[in-house]
Amino acid sequence: MLIAHLSDLHIRPQGMLYQGLVDSNTMCEQAIAHLNRLVPRPDVVIITGDLVDEGLPQEYAMARTLLAGIEPPLLMIPGNHDDRTLMGSAFSLPYLSSTAGPWHFVADDLGPVRIIGVDVTVPQEHHGDMSEAAGAWLDAALAQDPARPTLIMLHQPPFLSGIPYIDTYACRNSERLREVVQRYPAIERVVCGHI
């Protein structure tokens, strides 16, 4: 199973640059064009947060336009720059039972690898948190099919990157994630964004 991973697209309204310097929209278009040319084609594309930069309605409108070009199925979780309400309104998110509260999901019908999204973002904060509730939810989700190959996706890294300003905003209480992951040897990858 081929899984393409994008993160931190920081899509801006038409004509605006990310931090006044980078044309993140054009970079996103180029990444999508590259994905769509891959042979073999990815079975699924995952986005681990920060779809947009300021959580503005115009950014989500642009994101919807840009991401419509992705041909494989698309899974996403929010990052610290995202607004869950606007993001949920902009996209069809069939794996979410609700866009209220954390966006945890299990996608187990896209191929041999089960993909689990764990929303560790804390509204109005840059750091993440593997809360007790998130850890318990993940443990229960994994227990449904403990031998199934699994990829876990989250936004903030559950490890130190060595980049001081990023490490300030990492995922707090990441030992909970480690404790859960250690119980399930079928977990093949934990991927994140934020860097």
Backbone torsions as a table, in degrees:
resi	resn	phi	psi	omega
1	MET	NA	128.0	-179.4
2	LEU	-101.9	118.5	-178.3
3	ILE	-115.8	122.0	176.1
4	ALA	-94.3	136.9	-175.9
5	HIS	-119.7	121.2	173.3
6	LEU	-118.4	154.6	176.0
7	SER	-158.9	158.8	172.7
8	ASP	50.7	53.5	179.7
9	LEU	-71.2	-29.0	178.7
10	HIS	46.0	51.6	179.1
11	ILE	-64.8	139.3	-177.1
12	ARG	-116.7	165.6	172.7
13	PRO	-60.7	155.6	179.8
14	GLN	-47.0	128.3	174.9
15	GLY	84.9	-3.1	179.8
16	MET	-102.6	144.5	179.7
17	LEU	-98.3	148.1	174.1
18	TYR	-67.8	124.6	-176.9
19	GLN	52.3	26.7	178.7
20	GLY	70.8	7.8	-172.4
21	LEU	-126.0	-36.7	-167.3
22	VAL	-117.5	133.5	176.8
23	ASP	-85.0	78.9	-176.2
24	SER	-65.1	-28.4	179.1
25	ASN	-66.5	-44.5	178.2
26	THR	-64.6	-39.8	177.6
27	MET	-61.9	-38.6	177.4
28	CYS	-64.5	-45.6	177.9
29	GLU	-58.2	-42.4	-179.9
30	GLN	-65.8	-40.3	178.8
31	ALA	-63.9	-41.9	179.6
32	ILE	-65.6	-42.9	178.2
33	ALA	-60.4	-41.4	178.3
34	HIS	-63.0	-46.7	179.0
35	LEU	-57.3	-43.3	-176.7
36	ASN	-71.3	-16.9	177.4
37	ARG	-91.5	-10.9	-176.4
38	LEU	-62.2	139.5	173.9
39	VAL	-130.4	117.3	-0.5
40	PRO	-71.4	157.1	179.8
41	ARG	-73.6	142.5	175.9
42	PRO	-58.5	145.9	176.4
43	ASP	-77.4	-27.0	-178.9
44	VAL	-157.0	152.0	174.1
45	VAL	-117.7	130.6	176.6
46	ILE	-114.5	144.2	175.8
47	ILE	-124.7	120.4	-175.7
48	THR	-98.6	52.1	168.2
49	GLY	92.8	172.6	-173.3
50	ASP	52.0	50.9	175.7
51	LEU	-59.3	-42.0	179.5
52	VAL	-122.8	175.8	-174.0
53	ASP	-97.3	-43.6	-175.0
54	GLU	-118.1	4.5	179.8
55	GLY	70.2	28.6	-177.2
56	LEU	-87.7	148.0	176.9
57	PRO	-55.7	-38.9	-179.8
58	GLN	-65.1	-32.2	177.9
59	GLU	-69.1	-41.1	179.0
60	TYR	-68.6	-33.1	174.9
61	ALA	-63.1	-43.6	178.1
62	MET	-66.2	-41.5	179.1
63	ALA	-61.1	-42.8	178.8
64	ARG	-60.4	-42.5	179.0
65	THR	-63.7	-48.8	-177.3
66	LEU	-65.8	-46.0	-174.1
67	LEU	-75.3	-14.4	174.8
68	ALA	-61.1	-21.0	179.0
69	GLY	-77.8	-9.3	178.7
70	ILE	-76.0	122.3	-175.9
71	GLU	-80.5	-43.7	179.5
72	PRO	-71.1	166.7	173.7
73	PRO	-56.5	149.5	-174.5
74	LEU	-123.4	129.6	173.9
75	LEU	-120.2	140.9	179.7
76	MET	-148.3	153.4	171.2
77	ILE	-126.9	156.6	179.9
78	PRO	-78.6	156.4	171.9
79	GLY	-115.2	-174.8	-176.4
80	ASN	-68.7	-16.9	176.9
81	HIS	-91.1	-6.3	-175.3
82	ASP	-91.4	152.7	172.8
83	ASP	-107.7	112.1	-174.8
84	ARG	-57.0	-40.5	-177.4
85	THR	-64.1	-49.7	-179.6
86	LEU	-66.8	-39.4	179.4
87	MET	-63.9	-42.5	179.0
88	GLY	-65.9	-31.9	177.9
89	SER	-74.6	-29.8	-174.6
90	ALA	-80.9	-24.8	-171.9
91	PHE	-129.0	148.1	170.2
92	SER	-80.5	120.5	-175.5
93	LEU	-123.8	78.4	-171.3
94	PRO	-64.2	-19.4	-177.5
95	TYR	-85.7	-10.1	179.4
96	LEU	-92.3	130.5	174.9
97	SER	-79.2	-24.0	178.9
98	SER	-158.0	145.7	174.7
99	THR	-96.7	5.4	174.2
100	ALA	-85.4	132.5	-179.7
101	GLY	79.4	-167.3	-178.1
102	PRO	-60.3	144.3	-179.2
103	TRP	-94.5	67.7	174.5
104	HIS	-86.1	142.2	176.8
105	PHE	-154.9	161.3	173.2
106	VAL	-124.9	123.3	174.0
107	ALA	-112.6	105.1	-174.6
108	ASP	-119.3	15.6	-177.8
109	ASP	-123.0	20.3	-177.7
110	LEU	-102.5	-2.9	-178.2
111	GLY	155.5	-168.0	-175.7
112	PRO	-69.6	-21.2	-179.4
113	VAL	-97.3	126.6	174.2
114	ARG	-80.6	136.0	178.8
115	ILE	-113.1	124.6	-179.7
116	ILE	-116.2	124.1	175.4
117	GLY	-98.5	128.4	177.9
118	VAL	-120.5	115.6	-178.7
119	ASP	-86.5	102.3	-180.0
120	VAL	-100.8	5.6	-179.0
121	THR	-67.2	149.5	176.6
122	VAL	-114.5	115.5	-177.0
123	PRO	-51.3	136.3	-180.0
124	GLN	65.0	16.9	176.5
125	GLU	-128.0	159.3	178.1
126	HIS	-93.3	-26.4	179.6
127	HIS	-80.2	163.4	173.0
128	GLY	-106.9	173.8	178.8
129	ASP	-150.2	120.2	172.3
130	MET	-85.3	82.6	-176.4
131	SER	-66.2	167.2	175.5
132	GLU	-58.7	-41.1	-179.6
133	ALA	-64.0	-42.5	179.1
134	ALA	-65.0	-42.2	178.3
135	GLY	-62.8	-42.1	179.0
136	ALA	-66.8	-40.7	178.2
137	TRP	-61.5	-46.4	-179.2
138	LEU	-61.7	-44.4	179.4
139	ASP	-59.0	-44.7	179.5
140	ALA	-65.4	-39.7	179.2
141	ALA	-64.6	-43.6	179.5
142	LEU	-66.4	-35.2	-177.9
143	ALA	-67.6	-17.9	179.1
144	GLN	-62.8	-31.4	179.6
145	ASP	-154.1	72.9	-169.5
146	PRO	-63.0	-21.8	-178.6
147	ALA	-92.0	-4.0	-176.3
148	ARG	-75.7	131.0	174.0
149	PRO	-55.8	134.2	-170.8
150	THR	-138.7	142.3	170.3
151	LEU	-117.0	131.5	176.7
152	ILE	-108.2	133.3	178.7
153	MET	-121.4	137.3	175.5
154	LEU	-147.8	170.0	-176.7
155	HIS	-87.9	-66.6	-176.3
156	GLN	-74.3	137.5	-178.4
157	PRO	-66.1	137.9	178.4
158	PRO	-89.9	27.0	-177.7
159	PHE	-148.9	164.5	175.8
160	LEU	-83.0	132.7	-177.1
161	SER	-90.9	-19.5	-173.1
162	GLY	90.0	-1.3	176.0
163	ILE	-102.1	105.9	-170.3
164	PRO	-51.8	-46.7	-176.3
165	TYR	-70.9	-25.0	174.6
166	ILE	-76.5	-42.5	-177.8
167	ASP	-62.4	-27.3	175.4
168	THR	-61.2	-30.5	-175.1
169	TYR	-111.7	28.5	179.5
170	ALA	-73.4	-173.2	178.2
171	CYS	-86.2	114.3	178.1
172	ARG	-74.7	157.6	-179.2
173	ASN	58.6	34.3	-178.5
174	SER	-67.7	-14.9	176.3
175	GLU	-61.8	-27.5	175.9
176	ARG	-63.7	-42.1	177.5
177	LEU	-62.5	-46.0	-179.8
178	ARG	-58.9	-43.6	-179.7
179	GLU	-61.8	-41.3	179.3
180	VAL	-69.2	-47.7	-177.0
181	VAL	-59.4	-38.6	-179.0
182	GLN	-62.0	-23.5	-179.1
183	ARG	-84.1	-8.6	-174.4
184	TYR	-129.0	89.4	-177.0
185	PRO	-65.8	-11.8	179.3
186	ALA	-78.6	-6.1	176.1
187	ILE	-70.3	118.8	-177.3
188	GLU	-92.1	-33.1	-176.9
189	ARG	-150.5	150.0	164.8
190	VAL	-123.9	117.9	-177.9
191	VAL	-116.1	151.1	-178.0
192	CYS	-146.4	176.0	176.4
193	GLY	-121.5	-141.7	172.0
194	HIS	78.3	-10.3	-178.8
195	ILE	-107.1	NA	NA
